[in-house]
Amino acid sequence: MSDGPDQHDPDVVDTLFTYFDRFMDSLHDRVLRPIMLAGRFVAYGFILIFLALVVLSALVIGFVRFSTIYLFSHHVWITYLVVAALCIGGGLFIWRKRRPVSLRK
């Protein structure tokens, strides 16, 4: 009184789908997952860089307005002089930290 083939015998189609599933899992883990992680890294990096530029711009604008109104009593040229001195000082600091190409690794 059996309804069909023995339930313990694996079907050929089930076996092929099992092998195909394992192959696709290994393909996903070895190839596609690193590509997706790299894509996420690049996308989040661009978002963070853009956000940092927006925040830096807002801080510079806020500093210029604050110093023009409260520190130098509407003498804008003094504010520009201070901002320029800060930028030049930062640039000189970065320039001093550089190394010749032959010493870079």
N, C-alpha and C positions, 0 to 999 in steps of 0.2 A: 503494500500500500504506500508506495512512495509517489509523491506528486511530480517529481522531476529528477534531475541528476542529483547526486550526493552533494549536500551543502558544504562539505569540507573540501571539495575539489575547487581550486581557484580557476576562475574563468580566464580565458586568454585575453579578453578585452580588459578585465579588471587588472590583470598583470601588466598589460601595456600601459594602461592609465597610471598605474602605480609608478612604473619606470619614468613615464613622461612627467609626472608630478615631481618626482625626485630630481629629474634633470632641470625642470623649471625652477625649483627651489634653489638648487645649487647655482644656476645661472643668475637668479635674482641676488643671492647672497654674495657672489663673487664679482659680478659685473655691474648690475643695475644699482645696487645699494651704494657702492662707492661713488657712482656718478651722481646719484641723487643727493648724497651728503655733500659732495663738492658744489653742486648747484645751490644747495641751501646756504653753504658757507659764503659763496659769492653774493647771493641775494641779500643775506643779512649783513654782509660787509658793506655793500652799497648803501643799504638803509642806514647803518650806523654812521658811515662817513657823511651822508647827506644830513643826518640829524646833527652831527657834530658841527658841520658848517653853518647850519641854521642857528644853533645855540651860540657859536662863536660870533657870528654876525650880530645877533641880538645883544650879546654882552658888549661888543665894541660900540654899537649904537647907544646903548644905555650909558656906558662910561662917558662917551662924548657929550651926551645931553646933560648928564649929572654934573660933570666937571665944568661944562660951559656955564650952566646956570648957577650952581652953588659954590664952586671953588674959585672960578676966575671971573665972576660977575660979568658975563656976556662978552668976554674977550675970547672969541673962537680961535684966534690964531695961537694963543697959548695952549689951548687944548690940542690943536693939531700938532704943535711942537712936541707936546708930551707923548701923544700917540706915535708920532714918527720916531721919537727917541726910544720908546719901548720896542717898536718894530725893528729898528736898527740894532738895538742891544740884543734882541732875540736872534736876529740873523747872524750877528757876530758870534754869539755863543754857539749856534749850530755850526757855523763855518769853522770855528776853532776845534770842534769835536770831530771833524772829518779826518780821514786817513788816506794816504796815497793808495792808488789802485794796487800797487805791488804788495802792500801789507794787508789787503783785504782777503778774507778767506770765505 
